[in-house]
């Protein structure tokens, strides 16, 4: 969550909202352009080769008579310079599900941040599938082997649509439910990590509606696909799914430790795992070699009076729950935010679905140079002064920055773990901070903040976005991208008043 971009602004003005639901761009300040998204945006935008990609829901399908809202998702591709929509993929809500799933009911849209490599885009959709898309969409024709976009976009049971140049071009599709036996919970939320010939991701495998058992304990919680075909190439062989507390949502990280590459992922069982990557695609699926594992729930978070603490005792919504939602509750949590690997150390914090309420969290600094179960010997330091969190930490200039669900930004010394300062925002915060140009950028349900990076807290500006922000901002080519639930701003110092992008 760090960028070497410079010249980024200390503030901007979002612009005045118009009655039709758009933004009056002429009233914005330091804004290159602004586009309307859906009603839910949880994945970060991705910028690559002159294009901006973002996932959202389908509540902004107006203007296209071919498509109907199904409370599904969208993947949208915009021109980096103008904000013009180049193409989009409508992902209809999945209606045919195996029995016993608690899935699609929250209508969260596409939560995955698209991953771009060359002329391909990889994304996990709200229909529980991994897709590989053409960066050019249908503008350069319908490339295969997948060629049934007309039916895919229309949805099951509907007549195929007439394809247009502004539609996405699907190259291959891997159905996590039908092809791999995954039983996701709530949503599918993971971004794809590419390394060598493979695409690595968590599967969102999870528990049943009663939250008392894993529906598919034998299905893999973490996998690797052949990035050219979507075929299953490898899987975690550590039995992770059988130990899931809730679901496997963590996006993996690539790290170099002692000259060797590791694929690092936080488990839905509260354990951080490192796997050895594959150099080639095997003829048949194989188990990934586990390098090390580290349990991020200390004993006092898992045992009370010598007995295991049930995970859902810590859900504030549960009748007679001992969790008073004040941050003091202590119990087991899982890993949702991505691990950060820096100078041979891994930084990762525990958390839960925010709907479960507040509770005591813990940030760990792990020695990633060891092997085996390193729970007892791999801890460099831990910090329990924060609440549960879903955020990924940012590590820069000897400091670690991380937010918790309660809305506090914590700054710690990366070497010792000693807390330098805590900044209180008093609003629920999901996305982590971006460190760029000597500044910290982050948002919560009410406000977007710009602070000075460093060992003393210094607020530079607060911007009211008008709607909640659950993502982490991204910087590229001198521009800061801020995606809230409904809009995305391309923010640039001294940017001229943007003109509304022309329709596709």
Secondary structure, DSSP 4 states (H G I P E B T S, - for coil): -EE---S--S--B--EEPTTSSEEGGG-BSEEEEEE--S---SPPEEETTEEEEEEESTT-TT-TT----S-EEEEEEETTT--EEEEEEEPPP----TT--BSTT-----SPPEEETTEEEEEETTTEEEEEETTGGGG---SS---HHHHHH-TTSPPPPP-TTB--EEEEEETTTTT---B-B----PPEEETTEEEEE--BBB-TTSSSBTTTTS-SEEEEETTT--EEEEE-S-GGGG-SSB--PPPEEEEETTEEEEEEE-TTSEEEEEEPPSS--SS-EEEEEEEEEE-S-HHHHEETTEEPPGGGG-TTSTT-S--SSS------B--SPPEEETTEEEEE-B--GGG---B--EEEEETT--EE-TTT-EEEEE-SSB---PPPEEETTEEEEE-TTSEEEEEETTT--EEEEEE--S---S-PEEETTEEEEE-SS-EEEEE-SSS-EEEEEE--SS---S--EEETTEEEEE-SSEEEEE-TTPPPPPPPPP-
